[in-house]
Amino acid sequence: MLLGFKTELKINNQQRTALMKHCGVARHAWNWGLGLTKQILDHNKANPNSKIKFPSAIDLHKWLVAKREV
């Protein structure tokens, strides 16, 4: 038998604002990574002789932090 639990967060306005900011940053990072992946796939499809390797998670993290500082 499977059981499910519902949990409700009782947050104030400051916490709600912080949650929305965190969601926005996560969405931005996801969309940035998705765009980068699509660019690499398009490049590899158009240029089969000079394929680009996918960056590691550490490389992506470094690039995203560097992008944020600009």
Rosetta constraint file for C-alpha pairs under 8 A:
AtomPair CA 11 CA 15 HARMONIC 5.72 0.50
AtomPair CA 11 CA 16 HARMONIC 6.22 0.50
AtomPair CA 12 CA 16 HARMONIC 6.15 0.50
AtomPair CA 13 CA 17 HARMONIC 6.15 0.50
AtomPair CA 14 CA 18 HARMONIC 6.28 0.50
AtomPair CA 15 CA 19 HARMONIC 6.10 0.50
AtomPair CA 16 CA 20 HARMONIC 6.22 0.50
AtomPair CA 17 CA 21 HARMONIC 6.23 0.50
AtomPair CA 18 CA 22 HARMONIC 6.22 0.50
AtomPair CA 19 CA 23 HARMONIC 6.22 0.50
AtomPair CA 20 CA 24 HARMONIC 6.17 0.50
AtomPair CA 21 CA 25 HARMONIC 6.26 0.50
AtomPair CA 22 CA 26 HARMONIC 6.18 0.50
AtomPair CA 23 CA 27 HARMONIC 6.11 0.50
AtomPair CA 24 CA 28 HARMONIC 6.12 0.50
AtomPair CA 25 CA 29 HARMONIC 6.17 0.50
AtomPair CA 26 CA 30 HARMONIC 6.13 0.50
AtomPair CA 27 CA 31 HARMONIC 6.08 0.50
AtomPair CA 28 CA 32 HARMONIC 6.05 0.50
AtomPair CA 29 CA 33 HARMONIC 6.16 0.50
AtomPair CA 29 CA 64 HARMONIC 7.62 0.50
AtomPair CA 30 CA 34 HARMONIC 6.05 0.50
AtomPair CA 31 CA 35 HARMONIC 6.05 0.50
AtomPair CA 32 CA 36 HARMONIC 6.23 0.50
AtomPair CA 33 CA 37 HARMONIC 6.12 0.50
AtomPair CA 33 CA 60 HARMONIC 7.84 0.50
AtomPair CA 34 CA 38 HARMONIC 6.20 0.50
AtomPair CA 35 CA 39 HARMONIC 6.21 0.50
AtomPair CA 36 CA 40 HARMONIC 6.30 0.50
AtomPair CA 37 CA 41 HARMONIC 6.18 0.50
AtomPair CA 37 CA 54 HARMONIC 7.58 0.50
AtomPair CA 38 CA 42 HARMONIC 6.04 0.50
AtomPair CA 39 CA 43 HARMONIC 6.08 0.50
AtomPair CA 40 CA 44 HARMONIC 6.06 0.50
AtomPair CA 40 CA 52 HARMONIC 6.47 0.50
AtomPair CA 40 CA 53 HARMONIC 7.90 0.50
AtomPair CA 40 CA 54 HARMONIC 7.29 0.50
AtomPair CA 41 CA 45 HARMONIC 6.08 0.50
AtomPair CA 42 CA 46 HARMONIC 6.16 0.50
AtomPair CA 43 CA 47 HARMONIC 5.86 0.50
AtomPair CA 43 CA 51 HARMONIC 7.22 0.50
AtomPair CA 43 CA 52 HARMONIC 7.53 0.50
AtomPair CA 44 CA 48 HARMONIC 5.52 0.50
AtomPair CA 44 CA 50 HARMONIC 7.18 0.50
AtomPair CA 44 CA 51 HARMONIC 4.85 0.50
AtomPair CA 44 CA 52 HARMONIC 6.39 0.50
AtomPair CA 47 CA 51 HARMONIC 6.43 0.50
AtomPair CA 55 CA 59 HARMONIC 5.82 0.50
AtomPair CA 55 CA 60 HARMONIC 6.40 0.50
AtomPair CA 56 CA 60 HARMONIC 6.29 0.50
AtomPair CA 57 CA 61 HARMONIC 6.13 0.50
AtomPair CA 58 CA 62 HARMONIC 6.25 0.50
AtomPair CA 59 CA 63 HARMONIC 6.18 0.50
AtomPair CA 60 CA 64 HARMONIC 6.07 0.50
AtomPair CA 61 CA 65 HARMONIC 6.19 0.50
AtomPair CA 62 CA 66 HARMONIC 6.11 0.50
AtomPair CA 63 CA 67 HARMONIC 5.98 0.50
AtomPair CA 64 CA 68 HARMONIC 6.15 0.50
AtomPair CA 65 CA 69 HARMONIC 6.39 0.50
AtomPair CA 66 CA 70 HARMONIC 6.66 0.50
